[in-house]
Amino acid sequence: MDVGFVGLGNMGFPMMSRLVASGMRVTVFDTDAETVTRAVQLGAESAESARGVADRAETVLASLPTPQVSNAVAAQIADGSRVRRFVDLSTVGQQAAQRNCEILADRGIAALDAPVSGGVHGAEAGTLAVMVSGPRDEFEVLEPVWATLGRVTFVSERPGAAQTMKLINNLIAATTLAVTAEAVVMGTKAGLDAQVMIDVLNTGSGATHASRDKFPRAVLPRTFDYGFATGLMTKDVLLYLDEAQSLGTPVALAESVAALWRETQDEEGSASDFTSVVKPMERAAGVTVNGG
């Protein structure tokens, strides 16, 4: 199967690598030439632009940082001579996904939004949760791709539906990480051992993905290298908030979570690992959370 891949960032590169390792012919493009060189060394072929990828592959996948970039790339893909379907693995929100569908439909190109969850580790291991919406027949054609990336759920044929599902997922992930951080900081200030707190949470009703995985892997050892940027999580929470407000659903908790992530981004920087959400809380409390 010949595929193209645009966007070789923290998530895109390991996903592309798995496609190459599975035996697919993969043509890539990224604005960072050094990253493209690394991809070629793994066995990928390079193109000079996103349109160049779409000239050489019937299926083009993309992993991109923002709705604006996603729409810009879709417009370039639309001019490709060979492309038949565009699969956006990014988290960009329903409006951007629907705009991509409109841009591509004019050229007879199918659009599927397929945001992923599971972080860099999931991308490397092929254990991502992939949420897909778009034409069902095109979804089925891509079975070899889904099998390489992880566990796939078909959400709907309606454009953007998978984006809504991903935003729901990420709001919950953002909230559980933040509340776990806040609670463990409180416990540390009270004199409890951070590792003991995590152990107790994980055997009780307070267990979350944050306590089972993110804290042991990146917070307690103070590595803060889980592999997802604070700026991206902030973007996802704000996209959720925008969509929920447009629907007229309650947003009291989402607004509080969004304010907390904005604060973390302001203090730690957009490029910081999202597990750094604990750091402003530590400074405010005058404590350090660690596993030692």
Backbone bond lengths (Angstrom), bond angles and torsions (degrees), N, CA, C in turn:
res aa  C-N    CA-C-N  psi(-1)  N-CA   C-N-CA  omega(-1)  CA-C   N-CA-C  phi
1 M - - - 1.467 - - 1.520 109.27 -
2 D 1.326 118.35 128.67 1.450 123.38 177.23 1.530 109.53 -93.36
3 V 1.320 116.66 128.64 1.458 120.77 177.89 1.518 109.54 -135.89
4 G 1.310 115.12 159.57 1.449 121.35 172.42 1.516 109.48 -114.10
5 F 1.324 116.71 157.36 1.466 120.04 179.67 1.528 108.36 -142.79
6 V 1.324 115.44 123.73 1.462 122.10 179.31 1.520 108.52 -116.62
7 G 1.333 116.36 124.00 1.462 120.92 179.22 1.505 111.82 100.95
8 L 1.338 115.90 95.56 1.469 120.52 -175.02 1.525 111.41 -111.97
9 G 1.318 115.21 54.01 1.461 120.39 178.41 1.522 111.76 -83.54
10 N 1.327 115.96 -155.67 1.468 120.67 -176.54 1.521 112.69 -58.15
11 M 1.321 117.62 -35.52 1.455 121.51 178.59 1.523 112.03 -92.99
12 G 1.319 116.37 -41.65 1.448 120.42 -175.72 1.515 113.79 -63.15
13 F 1.326 116.91 -41.51 1.464 119.04 -175.94 1.528 112.43 -62.55
14 P 1.330 119.71 -49.39 1.471 117.66 179.24 1.531 113.26 -66.81
15 M 1.330 118.41 -31.43 1.463 119.24 175.70 1.519 110.27 -66.04
16 M 1.332 116.12 -45.22 1.460 120.29 176.47 1.522 110.97 -59.65
17 S 1.318 117.16 -41.09 1.465 121.65 -178.62 1.521 111.33 -61.03
18 R 1.326 116.80 -39.61 1.458 120.16 179.36 1.533 110.94 -67.10
19 L 1.308 117.00 -37.13 1.467 119.88 178.09 1.526 110.46 -64.98
20 V 1.325 116.47 -41.30 1.471 120.44 177.00 1.526 109.97 -63.22
21 A 1.334 116.36 -46.09 1.470 121.09 -177.61 1.523 111.82 -64.27
22 S 1.342 117.10 -25.78 1.466 120.28 -179.54 1.525 112.41 -77.66
23 G 1.325 116.46 -6.47 1.459 120.47 178.79 1.515 115.04 102.34
24 M 1.328 117.38 1.55 1.457 119.62 178.19 1.525 110.48 -75.75
25 R 1.321 115.50 150.49 1.460 121.26 171.57 1.526 106.77 -85.22
26 V 1.330 117.36 117.89 1.461 121.72 -172.40 1.526 109.67 -120.57
27 T 1.320 116.80 123.83 1.461 123.27 174.47 1.514 108.22 -104.82
28 V 1.334 117.56 130.50 1.459 120.92 -171.07 1.518 112.51 -123.28
29 F 1.332 113.95 157.03 1.461 121.22 168.96 1.518 108.93 -146.77
30 D 1.325 114.96 139.56 1.460 122.48 172.32 1.520 106.85 -150.26
31 T 1.320 116.56 153.67 1.463 119.38 179.51 1.522 112.01 -72.14
32 D 1.331 117.42 -15.07 1.461 121.53 178.42 1.534 109.31 -95.76
33 A 1.320 116.62 110.14 1.465 121.28 -174.85 1.520 112.33 -64.08
34 E 1.328 117.10 -34.68 1.461 120.14 -179.37 1.526 110.77 -64.33
35 T 1.325 116.54 -39.01 1.459 120.70 178.44 1.526 110.58 -65.72
36 V 1.324 116.58 -40.23 1.467 120.26 177.02 1.521 110.25 -61.45
37 T 1.332 117.08 -41.51 1.468 121.05 178.35 1.520 110.74 -59.57
38 R 1.328 117.01 -42.06 1.466 120.76 177.90 1.522 110.84 -62.10
39 A 1.334 116.29 -40.13 1.463 120.46 179.53 1.525 110.70 -64.68
40 V 1.328 117.19 -41.43 1.463 121.16 178.89 1.524 110.59 -63.53
41 Q 1.321 116.38 -36.72 1.463 120.22 178.31 1.522 111.91 -63.71
42 L 1.340 115.95 -26.94 1.473 120.30 177.71 1.521 112.34 -81.43
43 G 1.340 116.67 -14.33 1.458 119.48 179.94 1.508 115.05 123.07
44 A 1.326 117.93 -1.09 1.459 120.78 177.35 1.527 110.13 -77.14
45 E 1.330 116.06 164.61 1.451 122.48 172.06 1.523 107.90 -109.27
46 S 1.319 117.14 151.26 1.454 119.75 -175.96 1.521 111.82 -108.08
47 A 1.323 115.47 150.63 1.460 122.97 173.37 1.525 107.82 -123.41
48 E 1.323 115.59 160.21 1.454 120.20 -174.60 1.526 113.32 -83.38
49 S 1.333 116.63 -9.13 1.463 120.59 -177.31 1.523 109.31 -165.34
50 A 1.337 115.74 171.91 1.468 119.49 174.55 1.514 110.00 -63.20
51 R 1.324 116.90 -39.34 1.466 118.68 177.36 1.528 110.24 -63.55
52 G 1.325 116.91 -37.37 1.456 119.65 177.95 1.518 112.22 -60.08
53 V 1.321 116.39 -36.86 1.470 120.42 175.62 1.524 109.76 -63.43
54 A 1.344 116.18 -43.68 1.459 121.38 -178.52 1.523 112.54 -70.06
55 D 1.312 117.79 -16.81 1.464 121.54 174.37 1.527 111.93 -79.14
56 R 1.337 116.12 -15.71 1.465 119.60 -171.73 1.522 114.73 -118.76
57 A 1.327 118.22 -8.04 1.468 120.52 -177.56 1.518 110.89 -136.96
58 E 1.332 116.24 140.26 1.463 120.34 177.19 1.523 111.72 -74.00
59 T 1.331 116.36 -31.04 1.462 121.43 179.25 1.522 108.72 -115.41
60 V 1.316 117.14 123.01 1.460 121.57 177.72 1.522 108.71 -118.04
61 L 1.324 115.61 123.09 1.456 122.08 175.77 1.522 108.82 -103.15
62 A 1.323 116.60 153.22 1.457 120.48 178.91 1.514 110.49 -141.89
63 S 1.328 115.22 145.00 1.459 121.95 174.35 1.524 106.66 -132.07
64 L 1.338 116.23 103.23 1.456 121.78 -166.06 1.531 111.38 -128.85
65 P 1.337 117.56 157.85 1.465 119.73 -168.94 1.522 116.93 -83.59
66 T 1.347 118.58 -29.42 1.461 119.76 -172.61 1.525 111.00 -140.28
67 P 1.339 116.98 162.21 1.462 119.83 176.19 1.524 112.40 -59.04
68 Q 1.334 116.70 -38.54 1.457 120.82 -178.07 1.530 110.97 -64.02
69 V 1.317 116.74 -43.70 1.464 120.27 179.08 1.522 110.16 -66.30
70 S 1.328 116.83 -40.09 1.457 120.83 178.82 1.523 111.02 -59.09
71 N 1.324 117.02 -46.75 1.463 120.54 179.74 1.521 111.68 -64.78
72 A 1.331 116.99 -38.92 1.465 120.48 179.59 1.526 110.97 -65.17
73 V 1.326 116.57 -41.58 1.464 120.18 179.15 1.524 110.41 -67.80
74 A 1.330 117.29 -40.50 1.463 120.01 178.29 1.519 111.31 -59.36
75 A 1.325 116.60 -37.57 1.466 120.43 178.46 1.525 110.97 -64.86
76 Q 1.324 116.99 -36.89 1.467 120.03 176.54 1.519 111.36 -70.58
77 I 1.329 115.63 -40.91 1.465 120.19 178.73 1.527 110.35 -60.53
78 A 1.324 116.50 -35.86 1.463 121.01 -177.57 1.523 112.16 -60.32
79 D 1.324 117.94 -24.32 1.462 121.93 -179.68 1.523 112.73 -88.43
80 G 1.339 117.58 -1.36 1.459 120.60 -179.20 1.514 112.27 -67.91
81 S 1.320 116.22 150.51 1.463 121.02 -175.52 1.525 113.82 -89.12
82 R 1.346 117.59 -20.02 1.466 119.63 -175.35 1.522 113.51 -113.40
83 V 1.304 118.04 -25.72 1.459 122.42 -171.12 1.527 111.84 -59.28
84 R 1.330 115.30 139.30 1.462 121.77 177.38 1.524 112.11 -120.48
85 R 1.334 116.60 -21.56 1.465 119.81 -179.86 1.527 110.07 -148.93
86 F 1.322 115.57 143.56 1.461 123.18 179.89 1.519 108.09 -120.04
87 V 1.319 116.61 125.18 1.463 122.53 -177.84 1.520 108.40 -115.81
88 D 1.327 117.17 111.76 1.457 121.05 -178.77 1.521 109.52 -97.22
89 L 1.325 115.35 109.80 1.462 122.60 -179.89 1.525 111.79 -85.82
90 S 1.318 116.96 -0.84 1.457 122.80 -176.40 1.528 111.06 -77.18
91 T 1.337 115.32 165.46 1.464 121.29 170.50 1.515 106.96 -105.54
92 V 1.345 116.42 105.03 1.461 120.20 -171.95 1.525 113.36 -130.57
93 G 1.323 117.38 -3.79 1.457 120.33 179.59 1.519 113.28 89.79
94 Q 1.322 114.71 161.01 1.459 121.05 -173.66 1.530 112.70 -64.53
95 Q 1.314 117.79 -41.59 1.458 120.03 -176.61 1.524 111.69 -62.51
96 A 1.334 117.65 -43.14 1.460 120.53 179.50 1.522 110.77 -65.46
97 A 1.335 117.15 -39.34 1.458 120.62 178.57 1.522 111.01 -63.84
98 Q 1.314 116.42 -42.25 1.457 119.94 179.02 1.523 111.04 -66.88
99 R 1.321 117.37 -36.03 1.466 121.18 176.30 1.526 110.05 -64.90
100 N 1.323 118.01 -42.34 1.466 120.76 176.76 1.521 110.77 -58.47
101 C 1.329 115.65 -43.14 1.462 120.55 179.98 1.525 110.64 -59.86
102 E 1.321 117.21 -42.38 1.461 121.50 179.52 1.530 111.23 -65.69
103 I 1.331 116.14 -44.22 1.465 120.98 -179.00 1.527 110.50 -59.68
104 L 1.322 115.98 -44.20 1.459 121.15 -173.48 1.520 112.90 -81.56
105 A 1.327 116.50 -32.19 1.466 120.00 -178.36 1.519 111.40 -60.80
106 D 1.333 117.02 -32.22 1.458 121.06 179.10 1.526 112.08 -61.99
107 R 1.343 116.42 -22.33 1.461 121.20 -179.94 1.525 112.17 -108.03
108 G 1.326 116.65 10.45 1.452 120.25 179.12 1.517 114.19 72.91
109 I 1.328 116.50 25.24 1.466 122.01 -178.85 1.522 109.07 -105.50
110 A 1.328 117.30 129.97 1.459 121.71 179.12 1.529 110.09 -76.67
111 A 1.318 116.28 142.03 1.462 122.01 177.65 1.516 109.71 -117.14
112 L 1.316 116.54 129.92 1.459 122.19 174.60 1.516 108.06 -125.15
113 D 1.333 117.04 127.48 1.452 118.56 171.89 1.518 107.35 -95.59
114 A 1.323 115.03 129.41 1.466 120.88 -172.19 1.522 110.83 -140.52
115 P 1.337 118.26 61.67 1.461 120.14 179.73 1.527 111.19 -62.52
116 V 1.314 114.85 151.56 1.465 120.50 -174.49 1.522 110.63 -120.88
117 S 1.323 115.36 154.91 1.460 122.42 177.01 1.522 108.81 -134.54
118 G 1.315 116.06 141.02 1.460 119.75 179.06 1.513 113.60 139.10
119 G 1.324 116.99 -5.31 1.453 120.62 174.65 1.516 114.14 70.79
120 V 1.318 114.71 -177.18 1.467 121.40 -178.00 1.522 111.01 -59.79
121 H 1.323 116.98 -39.29 1.466 120.09 -178.62 1.529 110.44 -63.32
122 G 1.324 116.61 -40.72 1.456 120.07 177.25 1.512 112.34 -67.06
123 A 1.338 116.74 -36.61 1.462 120.51 178.00 1.523 110.59 -65.64
124 E 1.312 116.87 -39.43 1.464 121.14 -179.81 1.523 111.20 -69.61
125 A 1.329 116.61 -37.96 1.466 121.00 -175.01 1.521 113.45 -88.42
126 G 1.343 117.61 -9.81 1.456 119.75 -175.97 1.509 112.82 72.58
127 T 1.324 116.60 33.58 1.470 121.47 -178.65 1.529 112.01 -119.03
128 L 1.320 116.99 21.79 1.455 120.07 179.75 1.527 111.01 -64.53
129 A 1.321 115.61 149.78 1.460 120.72 166.77 1.523 105.93 -90.39
130 V 1.327 116.24 120.55 1.465 121.50 -176.54 1.522 108.69 -112.80
131 M 1.328 116.54 123.62 1.462 122.87 178.80 1.518 108.06 -106.37
132 V 1.331 118.29 126.83 1.458 120.58 -172.72 1.519 111.68 -127.28
133 S 1.330 115.29 135.87 1.464 120.11 167.75 1.521 108.49 -134.68
134 G 1.333 115.13 147.24 1.457 121.84 -176.02 1.513 110.00 146.76
135 P 1.316 117.67 -171.51 1.475 120.30 -178.82 1.527 111.58 -59.21
136 R 1.325 116.20 129.07 1.468 120.30 -175.75 1.531 111.90 -63.36
137 D 1.318 117.93 -37.45 1.463 119.26 -178.95 1.522 111.50 -66.42
138 E 1.332 117.39 -36.47 1.461 120.57 177.61 1.530 110.59 -70.15
139 F 1.307 115.84 -37.32 1.458 120.69 175.57 1.526 110.70 -57.08
140 E 1.312 116.94 -43.28 1.458 120.71 -177.63 1.525 112.17 -70.39
141 V 1.316 117.51 -31.80 1.463 121.01 176.50 1.522 111.00 -60.95
142 L 1.324 115.87 -30.11 1.469 121.27 -173.50 1.526 114.02 -91.48
143 E 1.312 117.96 16.08 1.465 121.23 -179.66 1.533 112.87 -50.92
144 P 1.342 120.86 -42.65 1.473 119.56 178.93 1.532 113.02 -61.21
145 V 1.328 116.27 -32.81 1.472 119.91 177.93 1.522 110.14 -69.69
146 W 1.332 116.81 -48.54 1.473 119.72 -179.29 1.527 110.92 -59.98
147 A 1.322 117.08 -41.19 1.463 120.87 -178.67 1.524 111.35 -63.03
148 T 1.310 116.93 -29.55 1.460 121.20 -179.85 1.526 111.54 -78.15
149 L 1.321 116.83 -32.08 1.464 120.44 -174.09 1.526 113.78 -87.50
150 G 1.355 117.48 -34.68 1.465 117.67 -178.76 1.514 113.27 158.70
151 R 1.325 115.64 -141.75 1.462 122.73 -177.50 1.526 108.63 -100.01
152 V 1.311 116.52 121.87 1.461 120.30 -172.47 1.521 111.28 -108.92
153 T 1.332 115.55 142.87 1.461 122.36 173.91 1.522 108.21 -127.25
154 F 1.323 116.21 123.68 1.464 119.82 175.37 1.529 107.37 -81.61
155 V 1.317 116.49 120.04 1.464 121.59 -173.61 1.523 111.91 -90.67
156 S 1.325 116.58 -47.88 1.458 120.30 -174.05 1.520 109.43 -173.62
157 E 1.329 116.89 161.03 1.456 120.17 171.06 1.530 111.53 -84.23
158 R 1.309 117.02 -8.61 1.465 120.46 -178.18 1.523 110.74 -76.08
159 P 1.336 118.54 125.34 1.466 120.82 179.52 1.523 111.70 -57.34
160 G 1.325 115.51 132.71 1.455 120.92 177.43 1.511 115.45 91.80
161 A 1.333 117.87 -10.71 1.464 119.84 -177.40 1.525 111.62 -62.98
162 A 1.325 117.00 -38.88 1.464 119.54 179.30 1.523 111.20 -67.68
163 Q 1.325 116.42 -30.14 1.467 119.42 176.36 1.531 110.66 -65.04
164 T 1.319 116.25 -42.76 1.463 119.36 176.93 1.524 110.55 -59.98
165 M 1.326 116.50 -43.81 1.462 120.24 178.63 1.522 111.15 -60.75
166 K 1.326 117.01 -42.07 1.463 120.39 -179.61 1.527 111.35 -65.69
167 L 1.326 117.07 -39.02 1.468 119.30 178.98 1.523 111.04 -65.17
168 I 1.330 117.21 -37.34 1.471 120.76 175.06 1.527 109.54 -61.07
169 N 1.317 116.12 -47.39 1.463 121.31 179.13 1.521 110.95 -57.59
170 N 1.331 117.02 -46.13 1.455 119.66 -174.25 1.520 113.13 -74.98
171 L 1.336 117.24 -29.93 1.460 117.78 173.79 1.525 109.59 -61.89
172 I 1.334 116.59 -44.60 1.464 120.15 179.85 1.525 110.49 -64.57
173 A 1.345 117.17 -42.11 1.467 120.18 178.65 1.518 111.05 -63.47
174 A 1.324 116.88 -42.72 1.467 121.18 179.62 1.523 111.12 -64.04
175 T 1.314 115.98 -38.52 1.461 120.94 -178.01 1.526 111.28 -70.69
176 T 1.329 117.23 -44.63 1.468 118.97 -178.06 1.530 111.42 -68.18
177 L 1.322 117.29 -35.69 1.463 118.70 176.58 1.522 110.53 -65.62
178 A 1.323 116.55 -44.24 1.456 120.08 -178.54 1.520 112.54 -65.91
179 V 1.338 117.83 -44.16 1.461 119.71 -177.65 1.528 110.59 -70.76
180 T 1.345 117.43 -33.49 1.461 119.36 175.49 1.516 110.16 -64.13
181 A 1.336 116.13 -42.26 1.460 119.83 177.81 1.527 111.50 -61.68
182 E 1.312 116.46 -46.05 1.465 120.35 -178.82 1.525 111.12 -62.30
183 A 1.320 116.85 -42.52 1.461 120.84 -177.90 1.526 111.82 -69.43
184 V 1.339 116.86 -40.60 1.465 119.49 -179.39 1.531 110.69 -69.82
185 V 1.317 117.44 -34.54 1.469 120.09 173.94 1.528 110.11 -62.32
186 M 1.328 116.80 -43.52 1.468 120.24 177.77 1.520 110.68 -60.30
187 G 1.343 116.56 -46.21 1.453 120.20 -179.78 1.515 112.33 -63.45
188 T 1.336 116.88 -38.69 1.468 120.74 177.50 1.522 110.14 -62.56
189 K 1.316 116.80 -42.76 1.473 121.12 178.26 1.529 110.42 -62.43
190 A 1.326 116.56 -33.13 1.463 121.17 179.76 1.524 112.72 -79.26
191 G 1.342 117.31 -6.11 1.459 120.51 176.53 1.513 115.22 103.68
192 L 1.344 117.88 5.14 1.452 120.24 178.35 1.530 110.54 -81.23
193 D 1.332 115.99 152.55 1.454 121.72 176.58 1.524 109.30 -81.19
194 A 1.329 117.35 131.90 1.457 121.35 -175.13 1.528 111.79 -62.13
195 Q 1.323 117.45 -42.11 1.461 120.17 -179.64 1.525 110.68 -65.12
196 V 1.310 116.55 -39.57 1.464 120.10 178.05 1.528 110.29 -63.74
197 M 1.328 116.87 -41.22 1.462 119.97 178.61 1.535 111.16 -60.49
198 I 1.322 116.29 -45.74 1.467 120.27 179.83 1.524 110.35 -63.32
199 D 1.338 116.88 -40.41 1.474 119.97 178.66 1.523 111.20 -61.97
200 V 1.319 116.34 -42.07 1.460 120.14 -179.47 1.528 110.67 -67.77
201 L 1.332 116.82 -44.71 1.459 119.90 177.92 1.528 111.04 -56.56
202 N 1.326 115.35 -41.18 1.460 119.45 -175.11 1.517 113.89 -74.54
203 T 1.315 117.33 -11.31 1.466 120.12 174.02 1.528 111.28 -105.38
204 G 1.320 116.60 0.95 1.458 120.12 -177.81 1.508 112.75 -124.54
205 S 1.317 115.67 -165.22 1.471 121.17 -174.26 1.519 112.63 -79.12
206 G 1.333 117.73 -6.72 1.465 120.67 179.23 1.510 113.77 -88.58
207 A 1.324 117.42 2.52 1.464 120.79 -177.53 1.525 111.32 -65.15
208 T 1.315 115.95 136.26 1.463 122.91 175.00 1.527 107.78 -140.43
209 H 1.321 115.55 174.07 1.468 118.66 175.13 1.518 110.36 -61.31
210 A 1.319 116.58 -31.12 1.468 120.10 178.45 1.521 111.02 -64.08
211 S 1.327 117.78 -43.86 1.469 120.15 -178.61 1.519 111.87 -76.20
212 R 1.329 116.83 -32.73 1.470 119.76 -177.87 1.521 113.13 -78.51
213 D 1.317 116.77 -30.75 1.461 118.80 -171.13 1.524 113.92 -127.62
214 K 1.311 117.41 -54.67 1.463 120.29 -172.00 1.527 112.45 -66.68
215 F 1.332 117.29 -44.68 1.469 119.21 179.62 1.529 111.88 -66.57
216 P 1.338 119.93 -50.64 1.469 119.06 179.04 1.529 113.15 -61.29
217 R 1.323 116.79 -34.24 1.464 119.75 -174.27 1.522 113.20 -82.67
218 A 1.341 118.06 -37.77 1.455 118.72 -169.39 1.518 116.28 -130.19
219 V 1.334 118.78 -20.25 1.468 119.72 -177.62 1.523 111.32 -95.40
220 L 1.320 117.24 -55.54 1.466 119.68 -177.59 1.528 112.41 -59.81
221 P 1.340 120.52 -40.22 1.461 119.65 176.94 1.526 113.25 -79.70
222 R 1.351 117.08 -2.04 1.465 123.46 177.76 1.529 112.73 63.41
223 T 1.322 117.36 30.96 1.466 120.27 178.62 1.527 111.89 -89.77
224 F 1.325 116.62 -31.22 1.463 122.41 179.41 1.532 110.64 46.37
225 D 1.321 114.52 54.55 1.463 120.69 -175.96 1.523 111.19 -135.58
226 Y 1.305 117.18 38.96 1.465 119.95 -177.29 1.527 111.63 -64.96
227 G 1.339 116.06 -32.82 1.456 118.63 173.55 1.513 116.20 112.43
228 F 1.347 117.19 18.59 1.458 120.19 177.01 1.520 107.39 -135.80
229 A 1.310 116.83 131.16 1.462 121.18 -171.86 1.525 112.71 -79.33
230 T 1.331 115.33 145.80 1.460 121.53 175.61 1.525 111.16 -57.04
231 G 1.334 116.46 -41.54 1.455 120.22 -179.49 1.515 112.79 -62.02
232 L 1.330 117.07 -35.78 1.464 120.13 179.30 1.518 111.28 -71.34
233 M 1.332 116.84 -39.71 1.462 118.61 177.79 1.525 110.50 -66.59
234 T 1.317 116.78 -40.11 1.462 120.02 177.16 1.526 110.17 -60.66
235 K 1.327 116.26 -44.60 1.468 121.16 177.79 1.516 111.39 -58.22
236 D 1.323 117.39 -43.62 1.465 121.23 -178.15 1.526 111.83 -65.95
237 V 1.328 116.04 -41.81 1.470 119.32 179.27 1.527 110.22 -65.05
238 L 1.316 117.42 -39.86 1.463 120.67 179.20 1.530 111.29 -68.14
239 L 1.332 117.33 -36.00 1.458 120.11 175.01 1.531 110.82 -63.24
240 Y 1.339 116.09 -41.79 1.465 119.29 175.99 1.526 110.03 -59.36
241 L 1.315 115.88 -46.91 1.459 120.70 -176.94 1.530 110.46 -60.64
242 D 1.328 116.65 -42.78 1.463 120.25 178.56 1.521 111.23 -60.78
243 E 1.332 116.10 -45.14 1.461 119.25 -177.02 1.525 111.00 -68.98
244 A 1.331 116.90 -41.81 1.467 119.73 179.58 1.528 111.14 -63.58
245 Q 1.334 116.34 -40.85 1.465 119.52 178.84 1.524 111.26 -65.25
246 S 1.341 116.52 -36.83 1.465 119.28 178.79 1.528 111.31 -66.96
247 L 1.324 116.53 -27.46 1.463 121.54 178.74 1.523 112.62 -86.94
248 G 1.321 117.25 -14.05 1.452 121.21 -179.42 1.512 114.13 77.18
249 T 1.348 116.93 27.35 1.468 120.14 178.49 1.530 110.07 -95.05
250 P 1.345 118.50 160.57 1.465 121.14 -178.78 1.531 112.20 -59.19
251 V 1.326 116.05 140.37 1.467 120.27 -176.95 1.533 112.54 -135.91
252 A 1.339 117.58 16.42 1.469 119.38 -175.67 1.527 111.65 -56.75
253 L 1.327 116.84 -47.83 1.458 119.87 179.94 1.524 111.26 -69.35
254 A 1.323 117.39 -41.99 1.467 121.25 -179.84 1.525 110.94 -61.02
255 E 1.318 116.89 -38.37 1.468 119.68 178.67 1.523 111.05 -64.44
256 S 1.326 117.18 -41.36 1.461 120.51 178.32 1.523 111.40 -65.11
257 V 1.323 115.99 -42.33 1.463 120.53 179.04 1.523 110.36 -65.42
258 A 1.331 116.89 -41.03 1.463 120.52 178.72 1.526 111.17 -61.75
259 A 1.336 117.10 -41.49 1.466 120.37 179.15 1.521 111.01 -62.93
260 L 1.315 116.45 -39.21 1.469 120.75 179.66 1.525 111.11 -65.94
261 W 1.336 116.77 -41.81 1.468 119.20 -179.84 1.521 111.75 -71.42
262 R 1.332 117.34 -33.87 1.471 118.88 173.97 1.525 110.13 -61.56
263 E 1.327 116.37 -42.17 1.466 120.58 179.17 1.529 110.48 -62.07
264 T 1.316 117.04 -44.02 1.466 120.65 178.77 1.523 110.55 -62.07
265 Q 1.327 116.54 -42.54 1.462 119.51 178.87 1.521 111.14 -63.33
266 D 1.333 116.85 -41.25 1.462 120.65 179.31 1.529 111.45 -63.24
267 E 1.327 116.76 -40.28 1.467 120.41 -174.35 1.521 113.16 -85.87
268 E 1.340 117.32 -35.60 1.464 120.86 -174.02 1.527 113.70 -103.68
269 G 1.330 116.22 -17.99 1.455 120.65 -179.19 1.511 112.53 95.13
270 S 1.315 116.12 150.28 1.459 121.17 -177.52 1.514 112.98 -62.62
271 A 1.338 116.73 -32.88 1.460 120.62 -175.63 1.524 113.36 -82.27
272 S 1.326 117.86 -8.39 1.465 119.82 -179.75 1.521 110.48 -65.44
273 D 1.327 116.29 155.49 1.464 120.24 176.45 1.524 109.02 -68.86
274 F 1.337 116.26 142.30 1.465 118.43 -174.32 1.521 113.52 -67.15
275 T 1.321 118.16 -15.70 1.463 119.28 173.51 1.529 111.39 -69.40
276 S 1.337 117.03 -9.56 1.463 121.31 175.51 1.521 112.48 -69.20
277 V 1.328 117.60 -2.99 1.458 120.87 178.00 1.528 111.28 -56.11
278 V 1.339 117.38 -23.88 1.458 120.83 -179.92 1.532 112.18 -74.13
279 K 1.313 118.59 -23.33 1.466 121.21 -171.18 1.530 114.20 -65.26
280 P 1.340 119.98 -47.38 1.468 117.81 176.64 1.527 112.53 -60.98
281 M 1.316 116.98 -33.06 1.468 120.82 178.03 1.525 110.33 -68.02
282 E 1.326 116.32 -40.05 1.462 120.72 177.55 1.523 110.62 -61.06
283 R 1.324 115.70 -45.83 1.481 119.35 -178.95 1.521 110.65 -62.95
284 A 1.324 116.38 -41.15 1.466 119.57 -179.69 1.524 111.65 -64.40
285 A 1.360 116.06 -33.90 1.462 120.26 -178.07 1.523 112.78 -91.02
286 G 1.328 117.13 -15.37 1.464 120.21 -177.75 1.499 114.06 73.85
287 V 1.357 117.18 32.60 1.455 121.30 -179.93 1.524 108.99 -134.48
288 T 1.337 115.59 167.24 1.454 121.95 174.62 1.529 108.46 -126.55
289 V 1.309 117.02 128.11 1.460 122.70 178.28 1.518 108.17 -89.88
290 N 1.320 117.01 121.99 1.464 119.29 175.84 1.517 109.54 -151.99
291 G 1.330 115.00 167.82 1.452 120.14 -176.40 1.499 113.94 -91.49
292 G 1.326 116.68 5.18 1.454 118.90 -177.95 1.493 112.33 -102.31
